[in-house]
Amino acid sequence: MSRSRFRALVVLLLVVARAAEISLTIVNVVSPQDVKIWEPTSVAAKKGDRITLRLVNKHADEHGYEIAAFGVKEVVPGDKTATVSFAADRAGVFPIKCHLHPAHVAGQLVVLE
């Protein structure tokens, strides 16, 4: 199991164990394949949870973080941090992407019923 998949599983297990307020740090890193990604790539929550994401960009150039279904669309300047919060008010699987660099595959938000 890859490191990022293991982290996603741990995040999922933690979310299932508790509800109400989710707070995670998401870091823009370079993968072993030399691709810039936000990690962990997947975020899991229960419907009704309040999610706060601290986005840390460790690169000199700006990067985006978007979860369109929840109105999240943040540009994080190089070597800066931004925070976004939203309510997971509906269940489903929602794509997470960098809206500035569409070729970057970011991940998914999984909201459980």
Sequence and secondary structure as in RCSB ss.txt:
>XXXX:A:sequence
MSRSRFRALVVLLLVVARAAEISLTIVNVVSPQDVKIWEPTSVAAKKGDRITLRLVNKHADEHGYEIAAFGVKEV
VPGDKTATVSFAADRAGVFPIKCHLHPAHVAGQLVVLE
>XXXX:A:secstr
  HHHHHHHHHHHHHHH  SEEEEEEEEEE TTS EEEES EEEEETT EEEEEEEE SSS EEEEEGGGTEEEE
E TT EEEEEEE  S EEEEEE SSSTT EEEEEEEE 
